[in-house]
């Protein structure tokens, strides 16, 4: 029976918190025995010069971080060819996404997102008492501009696009995105978390269109997922308003220092990016030989449709028994898929060996 005092406290919760319920305790992160290919991390160590910046920052742990991330914003502005007033820095791009929801949405409002997409957006919409409109597209290589501008999403306060997209790995042309931005008078949020693995990017559109807000992160292509550094790039009026509702000291001194160093040494990651692209193609080719359907990817992961006979959850469990972690999704149309992050050659060899063994066992059971 629930305690009377606790019941009184819970009754005072705002409605979104009531609907979300209590977060489960969770489970400990997998240990080194597992090959972790389920969260799209970049598995390589930081370059030495970036590592040294982290150690140097740690020696100043008694100081507060720089207010408003001015030095980091200036470094990002230099790297992306903008002024610092066009840049907001965040504790990962996920913090910036949450700020956008807070700034633009109130109860009863709506936001449109291409589907399938980043599931965290469902929670963000719920917290604002807003409606998330998930717009599916029959052609994964184009944007349904009419649906987004004239269909059920026509009253959405802003539109979310991820390019390349997660979890599909698909990429749409920047010309398509520009057509949408040019025709719309609403905010278009373009999430380019995986853009360093893609053939093009939307940075050149930032100066042309005040209704475009670009998101970037150092998590995927710059091996800094645990340090949490992300950027929003857009018109100074929008950026300034987002900064105004941002938490004080939202980033720590290590994140600020590592972010500045990475932006100054991006060329040091070229071999890293080349490896991931090469491994991505090698693994895709071998998966197809095992009967998987693998669409071309422009990210550091592959979305693979599993062979007939079992669904994605079955493969997820079978691979986990062999010490391999991959991602699965509950979204419509993805229940027979697994998503595989691209790791080191050794990690991918272990993954392919496990797939081969599981496939052989399935043949014996037929």
Buried (B, 14 or more C-beta within 10 A) or exposed (E): EEEEEEEEEEEEEEEBEEEEEEEEEEEEEEEEEBBBBBEBBBBBEBBEEBEEBBEEBEEEEEEEBBEBBEBBBBBBBBBBEBEBBBBBBBBBBBBBBBBBBBBBBEEEBBBBBBBBBBEEBEEBBBBBBBBBBBBBBEEBEEBBBEBBBEEEBBEBBBBBBBBBBBBBBBBBBBEBBBEBBEEBEBBBBBBBBBBBBBEBBBBEBBEEBBBBBBBBBBBBBBBBBEBBBBBBBBBBEBBEBBBEEBEEEBBBBBBBBBBBBBBBBBEBBEEBBEBBBEBBBBBBEBBEEBBBEBBEBBBBBBBBBBBEEBBBBBBBEBBBEBBBBBBBBEBEEBEBBBBBBBBBEEBBBBBBEBBEEBBEEBEEEE
